Amino acid sequence: LTSGFSSTPHWTSGTSMPKPKFEISATTLDGKIYVAGGDGENGLQDSLLSYDPESDKWETLASIPVALDHSALASYDGKLYLVGGFLEHRIATPQLFIYDTDNNKWQEGKRMPTARAGLTSQFIEGILYVIGGSSGDNEGPLKTNEAYNPKTNSWSEKAPMPTARHHIKSAIVDGKIYVVGGRVTNVPSNLDVNEMYDAKKNSWIKLAPMTTMRSGMAAASNDGHIYVIGGQKIEGSSNINESYEPKSDKWMKQPPMPTPRYGFEVVDLNHKIYAIGGKTNQTAESRTSVSEIFIPYR
């Protein structure tokens, strides 16, 4: 299965992170997976890790200037952009940190206009769109949509998301951002919302909702579909895996993730979806370093 596709979609085991943590952020760049921050065994983390599927090894890189979780990570033009999140005492930050893979160093970019955590971010044509989030701990759900231009180191305000929410995730298909799930306060306020942002038109539309209400889940796009996996529900952690096809505006059930969890990340690399870290229940001991790989059907 070198192509990463399968006649039967299924899960397999991956190589675990060096240490367990949850509420991490992750992205891919130049064939590697990067995982930033999170909540680990000793509290908030300032670590940046990379995983190379070719060598099947994790590497620890330069530390983030501050320890944080609930942030968002995106990549563009050889650099990582880590934005927002919670600092100690659950204080939402507007900070933007930029990591240069060439020199293994961080620098601080211009701060977001709005401090927030539990947000999501994506690059579209060289502009970083930072959407939603929470202004406090399970409070202050936001519709905020702010765009960062790396060339001018400046922020601008964009059309707000229709539904204010945090603990959300997003994925890109055909140059459009799909923001799914989330919640308004704590877990009983979970949502099944699916809203699409068109950056060229600077406008939103509501689409078919997920079949389940979830927050703290993870999402990635693969071959024109969006896979939304895991998350928090009232009964605890979820292992649900469902895919969305924008062309038909329909959802489909997929094989469930082996380890139910929330506060984790999924990324698509070489047509495989890596599900990394997270927490399996509400206890501190349930943080996990597990990595599981979903091979979609094509």
Rosetta silent file (secondary structure, phi, psi, omega in degrees, C-alpha in Angstrom):
SEQUENCE: LTSGFSSTPHWTSGTSMPKPKFEISATTLDGKIYVAGGDGENGLQDSLLSYDPESDKWETLASIPVALDHSALASYDGKLYLVGGFLEHRIATPQLFIYDTDNNKWQEGKRMPTARAGLTSQFIEGILYVIGGSSGDNEGPLKTNEAYNPKTNSWSEKAPMPTARHHIKSAIVDGKIYVVGGRVTNVPSNLDVNEMYDAKKNSWIKLAPMTTMRSGMAAASNDGHIYVIGGQKIEGSSNINESYEPKSDKWMKQPPMPTPRYGFEVVDLNHKIYAIGGKTNQTAESRTSVSEIFIPYR
SCORE:     score description
SCORE:     0.000 S_00000001
   1 L     0.000   45.902 -177.439    0.000    0.000    0.000 S_00000001
   2 L   -63.616  -27.561  179.112    2.791    2.401   -0.869 S_00000001
   3 L   -73.584  -15.399 -178.894    0.312    4.774   -2.473 S_00000001
   4 L    86.697    2.761  178.551   -1.502    5.092    0.835 S_00000001
   5 L  -111.115  158.547 -174.054   -4.807    3.926   -0.616 S_00000001
   6 E  -140.525  149.352  173.858   -6.672    0.722    0.067 S_00000001
   7 L   -71.950  -22.917  175.739   -9.489   -1.270   -1.467 S_00000001
   8 L  -128.456  115.897  179.967  -10.815   -1.521    2.083 S_00000001
   9 L   -62.562  136.755 -176.713  -10.408    1.498    4.380 S_00000001
  10 E  -158.580  168.982  178.666   -8.730    0.468    7.615 S_00000001
  11 E  -107.854  149.809  173.309   -6.559    1.523   10.550 S_00000001
  12 E  -140.460  166.961 -178.198   -3.012    0.495   11.414 S_00000001
  13 E   -84.813  143.632  173.996   -0.564    1.355   14.206 S_00000001
  14 L  -113.796 -176.893  179.245    1.992    4.144   13.904 S_00000001
  15 L   -87.103  123.217 -174.934    5.049    5.125   15.937 S_00000001
  16 L   -64.648  154.888  170.153    4.050    6.898   19.163 S_00000001
  17 L   -61.465  158.367  178.788    5.224   10.363   20.171 S_00000001
  18 L   -58.360  -36.628 -178.776    8.111   10.369   22.678 S_00000001
  19 L  -139.773  151.889 -179.539    5.756   11.484   25.489 S_00000001
  20 L   -73.512  140.889  171.725    1.985   11.626   25.982 S_00000001
  21 E  -164.127  160.397 -179.991    0.161   14.934   25.615 S_00000001
  22 E  -136.415  177.189 -172.129   -3.158   16.348   24.490 S_00000001
  23 L    52.023   45.084  178.112   -4.633   19.642   23.234 S_00000001
  24 L   -90.445  171.553  169.950   -1.746   19.717   20.772 S_00000001
  25 E  -128.596  150.652 -174.311   -1.586   21.356   17.358 S_00000001
  26 E  -150.190  155.790  173.932   -0.116   19.777   14.240 S_00000001
  27 E  -157.572  178.132  175.704    0.584   20.289   10.551 S_00000001
  28 E  -121.062  152.887  176.411    2.733   18.903    7.750 S_00000001
  29 E  -159.295  126.853  176.230    5.589   20.487    5.813 S_00000001
  30 L    50.392   45.986  174.027    8.000   19.015    3.276 S_00000001
  31 L    79.776    8.761  178.468    7.046   15.408    4.009 S_00000001
  32 E  -123.801  157.161  174.976    7.198   15.666    7.803 S_00000001
  33 E  -102.055  135.051  177.601    4.630   15.981   10.578 S_00000001
  34 E  -118.139  134.678  179.634    5.090   18.736   13.170 S_00000001
  35 E  -125.503  124.993 -175.315    3.420   18.707   16.617 S_00000001
  36 E  -119.753  142.292  171.970    3.519   21.816   18.822 S_00000001
  37 L    61.215 -154.482  179.674    2.700   22.508   22.466 S_00000001
  38 L   116.690  177.631  177.634    0.030   20.656   24.410 S_00000001
  39 E  -110.595  114.626 -176.364   -0.697   19.556   27.948 S_00000001
  40 E  -115.772 -164.810 -175.156    1.759   16.876   29.131 S_00000001
  41 L   -61.935  -27.930  179.711    2.809   15.087   32.288 S_00000001
  42 L  -110.438   29.034  178.960    4.374   18.273   33.705 S_00000001
  43 E    93.578 -153.223 -177.442    1.693   20.712   32.564 S_00000001
  44 E   -61.556  145.510 -174.755    1.807   22.979   29.533 S_00000001
  45 L  -111.632  145.235  173.347    4.446   22.132   26.944 S_00000001
  46 L  -112.122   19.134 -173.161    6.793   24.329   24.900 S_00000001
  47 L   -85.783  145.859  169.435    8.012   21.456   22.750 S_00000001
  48 E  -120.349  122.151 -179.233    8.061   21.218   18.978 S_00000001
  49 E  -114.868  150.708  171.688    8.352   17.685   17.620 S_00000001
  50 E  -128.629  146.816  177.103    8.753   16.413   14.083 S_00000001
  51 E  -124.201  129.451  178.795    8.063   12.968   12.683 S_00000001
  52 E  -109.518  110.320 -178.394    9.655   11.672    9.498 S_00000001
  53 L   -64.914  -22.939  179.018    7.771    8.698    8.018 S_00000001
  54 L   -66.766  -46.071  179.460   10.814    7.798    5.910 S_00000001
  55 L   -91.885  -11.897 -176.861   13.023    7.163    8.957 S_00000001
  56 L    57.576   42.042 -178.285   10.036    6.384   11.230 S_00000001
  57 E  -133.538  146.475  173.376   11.568    8.609   13.919 S_00000001
  58 E   -95.235  145.437  178.342   10.481   11.507   16.097 S_00000001
  59 E  -132.125  141.270  175.437   12.815   14.460   16.681 S_00000001
  60 E   -94.594  126.480 -176.509   12.695   17.252   19.274 S_00000001
  61 L  -108.428 -169.852 -177.748   13.300   20.698   17.766 S_00000001
  62 L   -58.042  136.418 -178.464   13.741   24.234   19.148 S_00000001
  63 L   -67.014  145.113  172.745   11.355   25.015   22.004 S_00000001
  64 L   -63.691  145.747 -179.604    8.442   27.396   21.469 S_00000001
  65 L   -56.783  -27.819  176.125    9.085   30.742   23.259 S_00000001
  66 L  -134.240  155.944  173.516    6.189   29.987   25.644 S_00000001
  67 L   -83.451  136.256 -178.472    4.412   26.847   26.850 S_00000001
  68 L  -162.251  162.661  172.174    0.837   26.636   25.599 S_00000001
  69 E  -138.398 -179.635 -179.982   -1.997   24.387   24.453 S_00000001
  70 L    57.576   29.049  178.462   -5.262   24.773   22.478 S_00000001
  71 L   -96.864 -177.266  177.942   -3.335   26.662   19.751 S_00000001
  72 E  -128.609  139.358 -176.675   -3.448   26.255   15.954 S_00000001
  73 E  -124.794  132.522  176.867   -0.552   25.325   13.670 S_00000001
  74 E  -141.180  160.628 -176.911   -0.300   25.807    9.909 S_00000001
  75 E  -125.805  148.202  177.294    2.553   25.749    7.398 S_00000001
  76 E  -163.009  129.460  170.964    3.522   27.879    4.425 S_00000001
  77 L    52.913   49.627  174.725    6.675   28.438    2.386 S_00000001
  78 L    79.783    7.246 -178.215    9.101   26.565    4.648 S_00000001
  79 E  -131.395  154.369  174.277    7.752   27.987    7.900 S_00000001
  80 E  -104.918  142.207 -179.646    5.324   26.992   10.656 S_00000001
  81 E  -121.903  110.958 -178.413    2.805   29.479   12.054 S_00000001
  82 E  -107.018  119.399 -171.768    1.608   28.803   15.617 S_00000001
  83 E  -130.355  142.718  175.821   -1.206   31.090   16.683 S_00000001
  84 L    66.102 -164.009  179.631   -3.341   31.634   19.792 S_00000001
  85 L   115.690  177.724  175.626   -3.897   29.105   22.588 S_00000001
  86 E  -101.046  133.935  168.785   -4.014   29.040   26.363 S_00000001
  87 E   -91.444 -171.298  175.923   -1.106   30.082   28.557 S_00000001
  88 H   -55.134  150.445  178.714   -0.890   29.193   32.260 S_00000001
  89 H    64.951   22.626  175.015   -4.106   29.781   34.264 S_00000001
  90 H    58.696   41.084  176.485   -6.150   29.313   31.060 S_00000001
  91 E   -93.020  121.303  179.534   -5.377   32.785   29.750 S_00000001
  92 E   -71.687  139.773 -178.257   -6.057   33.091   26.017 S_00000001
  93 L  -115.972  148.563  173.890   -3.184   34.609   24.038 S_00000001
  94 L   -95.730    7.856 -170.892   -3.112   36.587   20.762 S_00000001
  95 L   -68.027  146.795  173.850    0.495   35.597   20.114 S_00000001
  96 E  -123.560  122.700  177.669    1.824   34.414   16.762 S_00000001
  97 E  -115.829  135.926 -176.766    5.065   32.446   16.663 S_00000001
  98 E  -118.421  124.416 -178.126    6.829   31.640   13.388 S_00000001
  99 E  -107.338  128.998  178.509    9.254   28.719   13.097 S_00000001
 100 E   -99.474  114.695 -177.572   11.847   28.577   10.335 S_00000001
 101 L   -67.201  -23.906 -178.549   12.709   24.986    9.452 S_00000001
 102 L   -69.411  -39.218 -177.317   15.979   26.075    7.814 S_00000001
 103 L  -114.537    6.293  177.237   17.560   27.472   10.988 S_00000001
 104 L    54.079   46.090 -179.586   15.480   25.689   13.668 S_00000001
 105 E  -135.128  149.526  175.799   14.492   29.025   15.257 S_00000001
 106 E  -102.551  148.491  167.400   11.307   30.751   16.373 S_00000001
 107 E  -138.298  160.873 -179.376   10.466   34.423   16.050 S_00000001
 108 E   -96.425  130.581  174.391    7.367   36.337   17.100 S_00000001
 109 E   -92.559 -179.017  178.739    5.056   37.773   14.454 S_00000001
 110 L   -65.068  136.611 -176.892    2.514   40.515   14.929 S_00000001
 111 L   -69.326  147.739  174.165   -0.106   39.530   17.479 S_00000001
 112 L   -59.533  150.187  172.599   -3.667   38.726   16.460 S_00000001
 113 L   -62.508  -29.986 -173.973   -6.214   41.465   17.170 S_00000001
 114 L  -120.249  118.728  174.929   -8.225   38.925   19.221 S_00000001
 115 L   -70.574  131.664 -179.151   -6.781   36.689   21.943 S_00000001
 116 L  -164.471  160.982  179.601   -8.310   33.219   21.680 S_00000001
 117 E  -138.808  166.677 -177.551   -7.829   29.482   22.127 S_00000001
 118 L    64.165   33.341 -175.814   -9.508   26.348   20.781 S_00000001
 119 L  -101.161 -177.117  175.761   -9.376   28.009   17.363 S_00000001
 120 E  -140.230  152.617 -178.889   -8.488   26.771   13.880 S_00000001
 121 E  -144.312  148.959  178.504   -6.247   28.117   11.111 S_00000001
 122 E  -149.710  146.867  172.694   -5.534   27.443    7.435 S_00000001
 123 E   -93.088  132.732  171.369   -3.457   28.981    4.671 S_00000001
 124 E  -129.329  116.298  177.852   -5.181   29.948    1.416 S_00000001
 125 L    48.250   48.504  173.694   -2.952   31.454   -1.302 S_00000001
 126 L    80.282    4.670  176.982   -0.341   32.705    1.158 S_00000001
 127 E  -115.005  133.047  179.792   -2.787   34.218    3.659 S_00000001
 128 E   -92.195  117.511  177.275   -3.363   32.656    7.093 S_00000001
 129 E   -99.498  126.024 -177.366   -7.030   32.602    8.120 S_00000001
 130 E  -118.574  119.205 -164.054   -7.601   32.186   11.860 S_00000001
 131 E  -126.412  139.976  172.402  -11.160   31.304   12.761 S_00000001
 132 L    65.530 -158.449  179.401  -13.337   30.921   15.871 S_00000001
 133 L   114.275 -170.840 -176.319  -12.131   29.952   19.311 S_00000001
 134 E  -130.448  137.829  178.578  -12.756   30.907   22.922 S_00000001
 135 E   -83.522   -9.338  179.263  -11.825   34.070   24.791 S_00000001
 136 E  -155.229 -171.923 -176.094  -11.662   32.107   28.068 S_00000001
 137 L   -77.089  104.613 -178.124  -11.889   28.626   29.536 S_00000001
 138 L    57.632   34.248  177.060  -15.063   27.103   28.038 S_00000001
 139 E  -145.201  173.892  175.756  -16.553   30.576   27.672 S_00000001
 140 E    56.068   52.438  177.128  -16.707   33.409   25.174 S_00000001
 141 E   -61.164  139.464 -172.437  -17.333   31.439   21.953 S_00000001
 142 L  -119.223  147.248  171.230  -16.194   33.543   18.999 S_00000001
 143 L   -96.926   -2.892 -168.587  -17.201   34.002   15.357 S_00000001
 144 L   -52.690  134.942  175.831  -13.974   35.901   14.737 S_00000001
 145 E  -133.533  108.133 -178.101  -12.179   35.442   11.415 S_00000001
 146 E  -122.508  141.691 -174.633   -8.867   37.297   11.113 S_00000001
 147 E  -116.149  135.005 -179.527   -6.331   37.018    8.297 S_00000001
 148 E  -112.122  131.186  176.854   -2.556   37.350    8.560 S_00000001
 149 E  -105.772  108.700 -178.240   -0.329   38.338    5.648 S_00000001
 150 L   -60.780  -30.869 -177.598    3.248   37.097    6.239 S_00000001
 151 L   -67.600  -33.971 -178.768    4.654   39.464    3.600 S_00000001
 152 L  -107.507   -2.898 -177.296    3.402   42.578    5.407 S_00000001
 153 L    50.904   46.855 -175.955    3.286   41.097    8.954 S_00000001
 154 E  -136.056  156.221  179.935   -0.219   42.514    9.277 S_00000001
 155 E  -111.635  150.236  172.622   -3.729   41.392   10.243 S_00000001
 156 E  -139.265  155.589 -178.842   -7.117   42.201    8.698 S_00000001
 157 E   -90.357  137.082  179.436  -10.672   41.408    9.697 S_00000001
 158 L  -120.481  175.064 -178.740  -12.708   39.040    7.531 S_00000001
 159 L   -57.156  127.347 -178.191  -16.342   37.908    7.420 S_00000001
 160 L   -68.888  150.965  175.916  -17.183   36.277   10.771 S_00000001
 161 L   -63.884  139.803 -177.918  -18.154   32.618   10.968 S_00000001
 162 L   -58.040  -38.696 -175.498  -21.972   32.225   11.193 S_00000001
 163 L  -112.962  116.081  176.904  -21.845   30.100   14.377 S_00000001
 164 L   -66.353  130.439 -177.807  -19.704   31.202   17.315 S_00000001
 165 L  -169.004  161.284  175.896  -17.835   28.170   18.698 S_00000001
 166 E  -135.720  178.509 -171.413  -14.562   26.798   20.016 S_00000001
 167 L    54.548   46.494 -177.474  -12.781   23.410   20.154 S_00000001
 168 L  -104.969  168.799  171.863  -13.299   23.352   16.386 S_00000001
 169 E  -141.100  162.876 -178.357  -11.330   21.933   13.491 S_00000001
 170 E  -143.275  164.426  175.628  -11.102   22.706    9.798 S_00000001
 171 E  -152.124  157.504 -178.147   -9.900   21.277    6.500 S_00000001
 172 E  -109.686  132.858  168.831   -9.429   22.573    2.965 S_00000001
 173 E  -134.377  127.899  178.670  -10.975   21.189   -0.208 S_00000001
 174 L    51.590   42.724  174.126  -10.632   23.041   -3.534 S_00000001
 175 L    74.826   12.462  178.591   -9.347   26.201   -1.865 S_00000001
 176 E  -120.302  146.601 -176.376  -12.241   26.532    0.567 S_00000001
 177 E   -99.553  124.147  177.002  -12.144   26.153    4.366 S_00000001
 178 E  -106.343  119.699 -178.775  -14.666   23.835    6.038 S_00000001
 179 E  -108.092  122.558 -171.281  -15.049   24.412    9.800 S_00000001
 180 E  -120.478  153.559  170.499  -16.714   21.563   11.668 S_00000001
 181 L    61.511 -153.403 -179.248  -18.045   20.755   15.131 S_00000001
 182 L   104.856 -171.837  178.834  -17.087   22.542   18.314 S_00000001
 183 E  -152.560  170.131 -175.688  -19.050   23.774   21.267 S_00000001
 184 L   -99.885  -45.305  174.159  -20.414   26.934   22.866 S_00000001
 185 L  -124.591 -105.351  177.291  -19.525   26.407   26.532 S_00000001
 186 L   -97.933 -168.840 -167.959  -18.663   22.947   27.874 S_00000001
 187 H   -57.440  -37.126  178.998  -19.288   19.505   26.366 S_00000001
 188 H   -59.328  -16.136  179.970  -23.135   19.422   26.669 S_00000001
 189 H   -95.845   21.149  177.940  -23.179   22.345   24.204 S_00000001
 190 E   -53.909  150.718 -177.859  -21.471   20.303   21.443 S_00000001
 191 E  -122.949  158.038  174.326  -22.445   21.156   17.876 S_00000001
 192 L  -110.735   17.126 -170.436  -22.776   19.259   14.584 S_00000001
 193 L   -65.272  142.880  175.929  -22.227   22.428   12.536 S_00000001
 194 E  -136.691  108.716 -177.229  -20.444   22.398    9.169 S_00000001
 195 E  -126.237  139.212 -175.832  -19.758   25.832    7.659 S_00000001
 196 E  -112.593  133.456  177.933  -17.655   26.683    4.605 S_00000001
 197 E  -107.936  127.283  176.294  -15.622   29.842    4.092 S_00000001
 198 E  -103.779  106.265 -175.152  -14.811   31.072    0.592 S_00000001
 199 L   -65.457  -34.795 -179.378  -11.815   33.392    0.939 S_00000001
 200 L   -65.277  -38.214  178.969  -12.172   34.821   -2.575 S_00000001
 201 L   -91.572  -10.918 -174.079  -15.761   35.889   -1.894 S_00000001
 202 L    50.692   49.600 -177.713  -15.120   36.534    1.827 S_00000001
 203 E  -143.914  160.019 -177.938  -18.399   34.770    2.583 S_00000001
 204 E  -117.977  151.941  166.300  -19.767   31.746    4.449 S_00000001
 205 E  -137.070  148.239  175.493  -22.428   29.132    3.747 S_00000001
 206 E   -87.856  139.520 -177.873  -23.937   26.484    6.008 S_00000001
 207 L  -124.432 -176.840 -178.716  -23.741   22.908    4.759 S_00000001
 208 L   -56.073  128.518 -179.192  -24.986   19.468    5.802 S_00000001
 209 L   -71.318  159.459  172.634  -24.214   18.981    9.510 S_00000001
 210 L   -58.788  160.517  178.228  -22.147   16.112   10.855 S_00000001
 211 L   -79.747  -10.798  179.567  -24.139   13.045   11.860 S_00000001
 212 L  -133.894  150.938  175.894  -22.833   13.463   15.429 S_00000001
 213 L   -90.493  120.255 -176.302  -22.348   16.404   17.799 S_00000001
 214 E  -146.704  153.754  170.155  -18.677   16.620   18.784 S_00000001
 215 E  -137.865  165.179 -179.420  -15.988   18.984   19.968 S_00000001
 216 L    63.728   19.783  177.744  -12.265   18.499   20.490 S_00000001
 217 L   -86.971 -170.345  178.093  -12.225   16.203   17.482 S_00000001
 218 E  -135.909  156.225 -175.857   -9.729   16.353   14.597 S_00000001
 219 E  -145.362  147.103  175.599  -10.111   16.800   10.852 S_00000001
 220 E  -152.260  151.840  176.473   -8.093   16.389    7.674 S_00000001
 221 E   -99.591  145.955 -178.461   -8.781   16.425    3.958 S_00000001
 222 E  -152.992  117.814  174.290   -7.830   13.520    1.713 S_00000001
 223 L    53.779   44.863  176.249   -8.610   13.065   -1.979 S_00000001
 224 L    79.974    3.808  176.635  -11.449   15.610   -1.995 S_00000001
 225 E  -117.887  155.130  174.714  -13.054   14.314    1.203 S_00000001
 226 E  -112.269  127.445  178.666  -12.886   15.615    4.771 S_00000001
 227 E  -104.784  123.310  178.534  -12.427   13.093    7.571 S_00000001
 228 E  -114.045  119.858 -165.369  -13.652   14.141   11.027 S_00000001
 229 E  -129.024  140.823  173.267  -12.403   11.781   13.713 S_00000001
 230 E    65.772 -155.977  177.879  -12.788   11.289   17.471 S_00000001
 231 E   120.269 -177.600  178.666  -13.650   14.082   19.903 S_00000001
 232 E  -101.992  138.310  172.190  -15.450   14.734   23.159 S_00000001
 233 E  -134.487  173.107 -175.096  -19.025   13.763   23.839 S_00000001
 234 L   -59.720  -35.119 -177.455  -21.102   13.797   27.005 S_00000001
 235 L   -82.307   -4.808 -179.214  -20.296   10.131   27.707 S_00000001
 236 E   131.595 -138.092 -176.577  -16.540   10.694   27.246 S_00000001
 237 E   -87.093  153.646 -179.022  -14.234   10.138   24.294 S_00000001
 238 E  -112.988  148.720  171.418  -15.348    9.291   20.778 S_00000001
 239 E  -116.208   12.371 -175.608  -13.845    6.954   18.188 S_00000001
 240 E   -64.394  139.310  177.107  -16.263    8.035   15.449 S_00000001
 241 E  -132.476  112.845  177.556  -14.812    8.530   11.984 S_00000001
 242 E  -131.895  146.431 -177.879  -17.019   10.097    9.341 S_00000001
 243 E  -112.924  148.274  179.969  -16.170   11.587    5.974 S_00000001
 244 E  -121.356  132.992  176.448  -17.735   14.516    4.166 S_00000001
 245 E  -110.045  109.666 -178.849  -17.816   15.010    0.414 S_00000001
 246 L   -57.395  -35.891 -176.862  -18.327   18.684   -0.519 S_00000001
 247 L   -60.436  -40.100 -178.750  -19.455   17.833   -4.058 S_00000001
 248 L   -99.522   -9.430 -176.204  -22.470   15.866   -2.832 S_00000001
 249 L    55.772   43.104 -178.244  -22.806   17.662    0.551 S_00000001
 250 E  -130.168  151.517  177.997  -23.108   14.249    2.204 S_00000001
 251 E  -106.558  149.013  179.060  -21.554   12.452    5.159 S_00000001
 252 E  -137.939  139.069  175.814  -20.522    8.800    5.276 S_00000001
 253 E   -70.151  141.557  177.564  -19.532    6.532    8.164 S_00000001
 254 E  -125.705  166.994  179.549  -15.932    5.258    8.115 S_00000001
 255 L   -56.902  130.618 -176.797  -14.128    2.617   10.222 S_00000001
 256 L   -65.543  151.573  177.713  -13.873    3.897   13.819 S_00000001
 257 L   -66.633  137.620 -177.473  -10.519    4.911   15.269 S_00000001
 258 L   -59.068  -41.172 -178.155   -9.008    2.114   17.421 S_00000001
 259 L  -109.184  107.885  177.314   -8.315    4.405   20.409 S_00000001
 260 L   -61.783  136.443 -179.614  -11.182    6.774   21.346 S_00000001
 261 L  -167.424  167.309  175.905   -9.772   10.207   22.241 S_00000001
 262 E  -140.112  169.888 -179.172  -10.091   13.964   22.118 S_00000001
 263 L    64.651   28.857 -179.606   -7.692   16.909   22.124 S_00000001
 264 L  -113.676 -173.623  178.360   -5.561   15.130   19.529 S_00000001
 265 E  -135.042  149.270  168.269   -4.609   15.948   15.942 S_00000001
 266 E  -124.697  143.069  174.929   -4.904   14.308   12.553 S_00000001
 267 E  -136.088  151.186  176.541   -2.888   15.224    9.473 S_00000001
 268 E  -100.335  124.838  178.206   -2.861   13.864    5.947 S_00000001
 269 E  -142.745  125.298 -178.492    0.548   12.857    4.629 S_00000001
 270 L    54.542   38.852  177.462    1.198   10.700    1.563 S_00000001
 271 L    65.299   20.260  172.479   -2.546    9.930    1.416 S_00000001
 272 E  -119.851  143.774 -179.165   -2.485    8.475    4.917 S_00000001
 273 E  -104.687  114.609 -179.701   -4.201   10.106    7.890 S_00000001
 274 E   -93.449  126.012  177.984   -2.100   10.120   11.066 S_00000001
 275 E  -110.443  114.516 -165.138   -4.017   10.460   14.361 S_00000001
 276 E  -124.113  135.605  171.482   -1.623   11.565   17.101 S_00000001
 277 L    68.468 -157.123  178.099   -1.784   12.077   20.882 S_00000001
 278 L   108.259 -165.401 -177.535   -4.841   13.159   22.839 S_00000001
 279 E  -140.098  136.053 -174.567   -6.683   12.012   25.926 S_00000001
 280 L   -92.398  -19.209  173.231   -8.884    8.951   26.282 S_00000001
 281 L  -157.435 -168.995 -172.965  -10.973   10.176   29.235 S_00000001
 282 L   -79.179   -8.758 -177.635  -11.173   12.980   31.798 S_00000001
 283 L   -80.284  149.966 -179.753   -8.404   11.694   34.076 S_00000001
 284 H   -60.924  -31.901 -176.967   -4.900   13.170   33.931 S_00000001
 285 H   -71.868   -9.612 -174.565   -3.468    9.676   33.494 S_00000001
 286 H   -87.761    2.888  172.857   -5.361    9.205   30.238 S_00000001
 287 E   -57.659  144.062 -177.347   -3.023   11.378   28.159 S_00000001
 288 L  -134.291  153.024  175.681   -1.653    9.300   25.327 S_00000001
 289 L  -106.272    5.752 -171.520    1.268    9.356   22.906 S_00000001
 290 L   -60.719  144.790  172.100   -0.386    6.878   20.547 S_00000001
 291 E  -127.152  124.074  178.209   -0.255    7.315   16.783 S_00000001
 292 E  -124.520  146.063 -172.032   -2.713    5.440   14.593 S_00000001
 293 E  -119.263  125.781  177.547   -2.905    5.627   10.813 S_00000001
 294 E   -99.349  127.483  176.846   -6.071    5.530    8.725 S_00000001
 295 E  -103.055  106.478 -176.716   -5.757    4.277    5.155 S_00000001
 296 L   -71.649  167.843  176.046   -8.742    5.640    3.187 S_00000001
 297 E   -87.892  143.550  172.179  -10.539    3.938    0.347 S_00000001
 298 L  -141.754    0.000    0.000  -10.011    5.096   -3.200 S_00000001
